[in-house]
Amino acid sequence: MTEIRKKTLPKYFREILEGRRRFDIRLADFNIKEGDVLVLEEFDPTKNEFTGRVIKKTVKFITKFNPLEYHDIDEIKKYGFYGVGI
């Protein structure tokens, strides 16, 4: 088990804290596996600093994908993505 620290914007931090957000979408520029602990540190971009609030979540499921396999870059820029919990 590895702890992986990531900054999280206040909006998303709040959704996770309230139990409404049960997924996280991240650039796959680090190693992670099921059972690791994601340490989410709230980061306030208006002050450019961490708030000191932290949530730890155990990773239950991982899927990796390349959005360019399905969409061109202009579509991605125009529409973005939904993260859908099911």
C-alpha positions, 0 to 999 in steps of 0.5 A: 500500500502506497500513499499518493498525495494530490491537490484537490480544488475546494469544490471537488474536496467538498463533494468528496467530503459530503460523500457525493463524489465517489470518483476522481479523474487524474492525469495518469502521470503517476503510478497507482494501484488498487489498495493504495491510499489517495491523500487528497489535500484541499488547495485554494487557487485564489490564495495559491496555498493548501488549506490544511484539510485532508481526506484519505481514500482507499483506491477501489478501482482504476481504469486508464484510457486515452480520450484521443482514441475516441475524440479529436482534440477540438471536441475535447476542448469544446465539450470536456468530459463527464465523470459518471458514477454508476 
